[in-house]
Structure formats: structure tokens, C-alpha cells
């Protein structure tokens, strides 16, 4: 045995010892021996699919030899989206899984983990594929047949891309003729086992096993009068547990078995808004808050950049400008609707409400239907009358236009009354009981024009 062969052998024995510690299977540790892992793994390698996205989690009756499972070993291979997904995982979290015959999942998974260990910068599996003689000798694989069997471990078991009638499927029209089958692509969502495993590990650590988190939560339960340093903790309210595999989670995959079949689903609920509209009290205008709403600030900056560049007056320039303007108009409408839904009717009656009357009418329309207060009868009747008169949407549109003009002016753009009228025409203000959304016109008295130019 060469010195390098001996070094590889010692490295493999160390990997097996670490695996024993992880599994904590002292009573049956004989199963976690190098020779057992290799011999048993070689026998099942051709029947088990190693994958990061498994089909059996969608339905347990699909067969690995007839259904596509995906193995993605590098996070950089995924398209990067802003939403959380498998692409969000680090390389250490991107665990592959073993799926197939339940009785053989564990055996295949153990040998796969062993062969994924790196020696001299290469995995043992990669060394076998390169027919590294020292690696073959270190594994004690005298028969070429055993090496060939082990090399089957990460190969696709389904010869062609295939879905299954029991799986979730979406027929996506990619052509123009919906009556032709060939005009569709068949989309079949797969279960990301490493993502589910990472989420399960984090939630379990927060709820059960993380000592710091458990201590911090206990401190809060004890209702200590003085907050202690480091007592903040993570919590995941309204969790739902989805069990895969029933009483036999190994029927789905090995990692599912290690989780006991438990797969956590985070609460998908609308936010619970506080009833007190604190952010809209003691302020003169709601439009400063509007700039922080969703994508508004980015749209405003985009408009400033476009106009400051003084582009040529082409159709492309006009379309780009109109797209931004219309997006701002839609955002204004959504902003108003969200404020109306978030706060209880009559919140503008608060003595700390400093908003202009038109904004009060816009953001608190249900106040007009509330009973008149005896001690504020005149104000409540005036509010209801002004709401029915419906001058206020144009006034809101004017405020929006003045607000946008002020931002553009600070950016160095020569804007005035003409622009105010144009921005107001893009404003969309939803009016209760009106049959349709109407674009507004600005009302720009002379004194306002002077104020804007000053």
C-alpha cells in the first residue's frame, strides 16, 4: 500500500468516525463501518436517485426510474431571484437527498455522503471517476464491478425528462394556438429538499434546541421586570406541520426520514395592522409617507434621472416617461386604498390629525357615514357634505402634482404650472360609489403658482 493510499484510507476512516458521532447510533455502530457502507451502497446505487429536488415528496407512488429528479450541486447554477428559494442557500446547506426504495435510501445516502468528502481538493467520487488507483485501493475495491456500481450513485435514473400523472402539473401555453398540444410546455414543480431541510433546522433550533434562544424565551415567559441584555429571541408563530410519508417518512427520502417526516409551513396570513394610525397624526401631508410606500421612491428617482438626461423627444422616450408616470398614479391609488383598509373609520377625527381636508376625505371616506357627534356636529356635517360634493379628488390630485413638482424642482428641473396639470392628470384617486376610476385635473390658483416658483 502506497503512502498516498494509506493517507486516503485514514481520511476515509476519519470521515466514518465523524458520521458515527453525528448519527449517535452507539448501539448499532457496526453498520457505520467503511466496508459495510461501501458494500451495501454499491448494491443499491443503481436503484436510488440522489437529488436536491425530489418527485416523491409530491406523491409517494412515483418511481425514480420513470420520473425526473434533479441534482443541483452548485448554488451558482440557480437563477438568482429576490424571493427566497433554493438559490438562497449556501454551498454547505445545499444538501442532496436519497429517494427511491425506502429500505435502500439510507444505504445509498451513507455511501453518497462518504464519496462526497474531499481529499486533495477532489471528492472521492470524482477520484473514482478519474480511475485514481490510490483511491480505489484505499476503498478496498478489488473488483471493477464494485467501482462501476458506485459510479452509478449520482447518475439520473430516468432516461428522459418525465413527469408523472400523480404529480402536480401545469400546461403552459408558449405558442398562439391553444387547441394544439404541441403549443404547450408541461411544467412540473419539484420539492426542494435542501431548502425544506434548512428551514426545518433553523426553526427547530429556535424552538427546541438553541440554548440561547430557549433561555431568552424563558426569560420573557418569566416576565422579568427589567429586560436583560441578550434576551431577544426568534419565534415562528402560527406554524403548520406537514407530514410526508405518514408513519414511514423514509418512503419519501432519507432527509425526510431524518426530520421524522416533519416539514414546516410558515404562516401565510395577511398582516395584523394596529388600529392606531400613528404615522398619519401630527403631520401636514400624507405624501411624505407615500414616498416610502412600496416602489414609489425608486420610481421618482427614475423619473428625475430620465428628465435630467434631457433625452431626445422620441416615441421611446415618451413611452418610458409615461410608464413611470402611470406607475406613480397607480401607486397613489393603492396607497389610498391601503390606508383606508388599515385604519378604522373615523380615525381622522383624532385631535392630532393635521392633514388637509381633502386628504382626510380621501384616506378616511367611511367617516362620512358615521353618526354625527353632538359636540362636533358642525364639523361632522361639513365633512359629510364635502365628501358628497366630491371636489376633493381633484384637490388630492393637485397636492400629488405639487409634491412631485417640488421633488423635481429640487433635482434642478425647470417645472411649473404646466407640469402640475400634467402630473395631476396621471393621479388616480379612488372615489367610493363612483362607477369608474377617473383621471384628475389640477387646480392651480395664482398664489400656488407663485409659491411653487419661489
N, C-alpha and C positions, 0 to 999 in steps of 0.2 A: 504494500500500500504506500503510495507516494505521500510526501509531506502535505501537498495540497489536498489530496483525497482525505487524509486524516483531519485536516482543518475543516473541510466541508462537513465531515461526519460529526465532528464536535459541535459545529454550528447547528446542525440539524437536531442533535440531542438536546442542545440548549433551548431550541425552539419548542421541542416537545415538552420540556420541563415547564416552560412558561405557559404553555397551553393547559397543562395539568393544573397549574395554580389558578388560572382563570376559571376553569370548569369546577374546581373544588370537588372533584369526584374521587375522594380518597378510597372509598370502599371498592370502586371498580376501576382503579387507575391502570390496571393491567391492559384495559382496552386502549389507553392512550400510550402506546409504545410505537416506536418508529416502524418496526416490522409489521405490526397489526394495521397501522394507518395505511401503509403502502399497499399491502396485500388486499385488504378489504376495499380500499379506494380504487385500486386498479380494476377490480371485478365489477364495480358499478359505474365507472367513469363514463361509459358509453350510453348509460340509461338515464343519467341525471343531467339536467341543464343548469349550468352556472349562469346566473343572470342578475342584473340590477333591477330590471323591470320584468316582473313575473306575471304570467297569464292566469295561473291557478288561484291567485288571490281574488280575481274577478269571479271565477267559477271553479270549484274544485274538480269538476269532471273533465276538464280539458286535458289533453295529453301533450306532453312536451315534444313528442316526435311529430305531432300534427299541427302544432300551434307555435307561432313565433314568440320567443322570449328574447329580450335584449340584454346584452352585456356591454356596459359603458364603463371603461376603467379610468377615464381621464375627465375630470370636471371641465377642462377647457374644450372638450368636444361638444358641450351643450351650447345652444344659443342662449345668450345672456339676456334675461328679461328683468324688469324691475320687480315683478311679482316673485314671491318666494317659491322655489321649486328645487328639483334635484340639482340644478346648476348652482344653487346657493351653498352646497356642501363643499367642505374641504376635501382634499385627497384622502385624508385619514378617515373621513366619515363616509366616503363613497364605498360602502361595503357591498360585495357581491353576495348572492344568496344561492342556495341549492334547492332546486324544485324538481319534483318528479314523483317517483315511488316513495311514499312516506318512510318505509322501512330502510331506505337506502340514502335518504337525504343527508343524514348525519355522517355517514361514512364518506360520502363524496365531499361534504363540506370540510371535514377534517383534513383530507388529503389536499384539497384545493388551498386551504389556509397554509398548510405546510409548504406547498410548492410556490406560494406567493412570497415567501421570505427571500430577502435579497442577500446575496453573497458577492462581494466584489462589484457591487453596482448592478447586478443582474439577478432576476428571480431564478429560483431553482427550476421552475417550469421553462423559462427561456433558455437556460443552460441545457436542459434535456432536448429542447427543440434544435439546439445547435450541436447536439450529439457530443457534449462535453464529457469526455471519458472519465475525468476525475469525479464529476458529479454523479455519473451512472454508477461508478464503483462505490462512492460514498453511500449511495442509497441501497447498495447491495442488490442491484437489479442485474442478475446474471443473464436472465432471459430477455431477449429482444422483444418478445411478445409482451412482457410486462411494461416495458418502456412505451411501446405503441399504445397500450391501453391507457396509461397515464396521460399520454398526449391527447387523448380524446376529451379530457376533462373540461376544457373551455370552448370546444367546438360547438357550433349550432347543431342541435339535434333535428330541427325541422329543415328539410332540404330547401324549401321555398318559403317566401313570405306568405304567411297564412294566418287567418283569424279563425274563429270558431262560432258556430251558431248559438252557443250558450254565452258568448261574451257580449259585452256592450259594443255596439257598432253604430257608426254614423255614416250614412251615404251622403257625400259632399259633392254637390254639383260643381264641376270645374269647366264644363262646356256651356253651350247655349240651348241645347235641346234636352229638356227634362224627360222626354219619353225614351231616350236612348240609354241603355245600361252603360255603354262604354263612355258616356259623358260624366260618369261619377268616379270619385275616388272613395274607397272604403277606409274610414278612419276607425281604429280600434284602440281606445285608451288602455294603457297598461299601468299596473300598480308599481309605484316606485318604492321598492322595499328599503333602500338605504335612507330615503327621506323619512319614511314612517319610523324606521329604527332610531334615527337621530332624534326625532320629536319625542318618541317614547322614552329615550334615555334622559333627555332634558327634563321632561315633565316628572318622570319617576324620581330624578334627583331632587327636584324642587319639592315634591310631595312627601317622599318617604325616606330617602337615603342621604341627602345632603345635610351634614351635621350643622353647618352654619345656618342654612335655611330653616331647618327644623327648630333650632334654638331661637331664631328670630321670630318665627311664627308662635312658638310657645310663649315668648316674652310678650307678644301682643295679646295672646289669649289671656295671659295673667293680668292684663290691663294695668301695667305699671304706670304710675302717675308721672314719672319722669322718663322721657324717651332716652333710651340708651344708644350709644354710638354703635352702628353696625346692626341695628335691629330691623332694617328694611329686608324684605324677602319677596320672592317670586310666588305668584299664585295664578292658577288657571281655573277660574270659576266656570260652572255650567259645562263641564266636560262630559262627553258621551263616550262610552267604551263600546267599540265594535269588535265582536269576537269572530275571528276567522278560523274555520276548521272545527268549530264546536268542541267536543271533548277530545278531538285528535288534531291539535293545531299543526302537528308535523305533516299532516296530509297536504298542507299548503306549501310550506317551505321550512327550512331549518331555522332561519331567523325568526319566522313567525312562531315556531316552537319555543325558541329561547325567550320570547315575550309572553309565552303562555297563551298565544292567540290574541293578546290584547293589542288593539290599535285605537289610539286616542283620536277623537274628532273634536276640534276646538269649536266653541260656541259660535254659531253663525247667526247672530241676532242684531237687530238694529240698536244703535247706541241709546242709552238711557240718559236723556238730557235733563239737566237741572232746570227746575221751573223758574228760577230767578234769572232774569236777563241782565246779569251784572255788566256784561261788556257793552251794553247799549244804554246804560244810565250815566248821567253826568258827562255826556259828550254832545257836541253840537250837530254832528252829522254821522250817519252810519257808513258813509262811503270810505272812510279810513279803514274800517273793518272789512269793507268789501274788497279792498286791495289785497288783504291777506286771505281772501276766500279762494280756495282751490288753486286754479291756474291763472288767476287774474294778473298777478304781479308779472309773471312771465310774458303774458300777452301784451301788457302795457309796455314793457321793455322792448318787446319785439316790434311794436308799432313805432316807438321812438327811434329805434335803430333803422327801421325801414325809411322813415321820413327824413331823418338826419342824413342818410346816404344820398338823398335827392336823386332817386333813380329816374331813368327815362320814362316818360309817360306812355308806356306800352300796355297792352292788354294784360300781360303777365303781371306787371306792377299793380295794375288796378285789381286784379283777382286776388293777389296776395294781401293787399290792403283791406279789401272788402271782407276777406275771410277772417282777418283779425278783428275788424270792427263787428262783424256779425257774431263772432265768438264772445266778445265782450258783452254784446247785447243779450245773448242767451244766458251768460253768467249772471247778469244783473237780474234777469227773471228768476233764475234758480235760487239766487241769493235771497230774494224777497220771499219766495215760497218756503225756503228752509227756515227762515226766521219766523214766519207765520206758524209753521208746524212745531217749531221748537218751544215757543213760549205760550203761556195761557192767554186767552182773550182778556183784554183789558190791562195788559202789562204797561202800556204807555200812560195809564192813569197814575202811575207812581210819581210822587212829587219830585223825584230826582231825574225824571225823564226830561232831557233838554232838546230833544230832536225837534226839527221844524214840523209844522202841522202836516205838510204833505207826506213826510216820511212816516209820521205816526199813522196816517191813513193807509199808507202803503204796507207797512210792516205789521199793523195790528187791525186788520179790517173787521174782525169779528167784534171788536169793541163797539161798533155802531149798533149791534143788535143786543147789547147788554142792557139790563134795566137801568133807568136813569137814577143817579144818586141824588137824594134830596138836598144834600149840602153842596152838590156840584151840578145842579140841574142845568144851568145856563151853558156850561162848558160841554156837558154830555149831549145836549140837544144840538149845539153848534157842530159838534163832531159828526153826529149822525147826518145833519143837513149837508155838511161839506162832503161827506162820503157819497151821498146820493147825487150831489151836483156833479161830481166826477171831473172837476178841474185838476185835481191833484196828480193824476198820472202824467200830464204834460209838465207839471211843476217838478215832479221827480226826474223826468227826462232832462229837464233843463239843469237841475242840480248835477246829474250824472255828466252832462256835457261840460258844465263849468269845471267840475272836478277833473275830468280828463284834459281839458284845455289848460288848466293850471299846471298839471304834470308836464305836458308838452312844452309849455312856456318855460318852465324851469330847466328843461332839457335844451333850450336855446332855439325853439321853433317859433316862427312868427305867426301865431294863431290869434283869431279874433272872433267876431260875431258870426261870420260865415261858417267857421269850423264848429262853433257851438250849435248852430242849427243842424249841421250835418251829423255831429255826434248824437244829438237828441233824436234824430230820425232813426238811428240804429238801436236806440234804447227800447227794450221790451219790458213793459210793466204789466203784470197780470192784474186784471180787474175782475173782482168777484161779480158773477151774474152777467158778464158781457159775453156775447156769443162767440167772439174770436179775439185772438191776440192782435193788438193794434200797434203799429209803429207810431212814436210820438213826435210832436213838433215842439221846438223850443220857444220859450217866451223870454225874450231878451229886451227888457226895458233899457232906456238910455243910461240910467245910472249904473246898471250892471255892466254895460259895455265899458264905461269909463273905469269902473273898478278893476275889471279884468286887464285892461291895458296898463294900469298904474303899476 
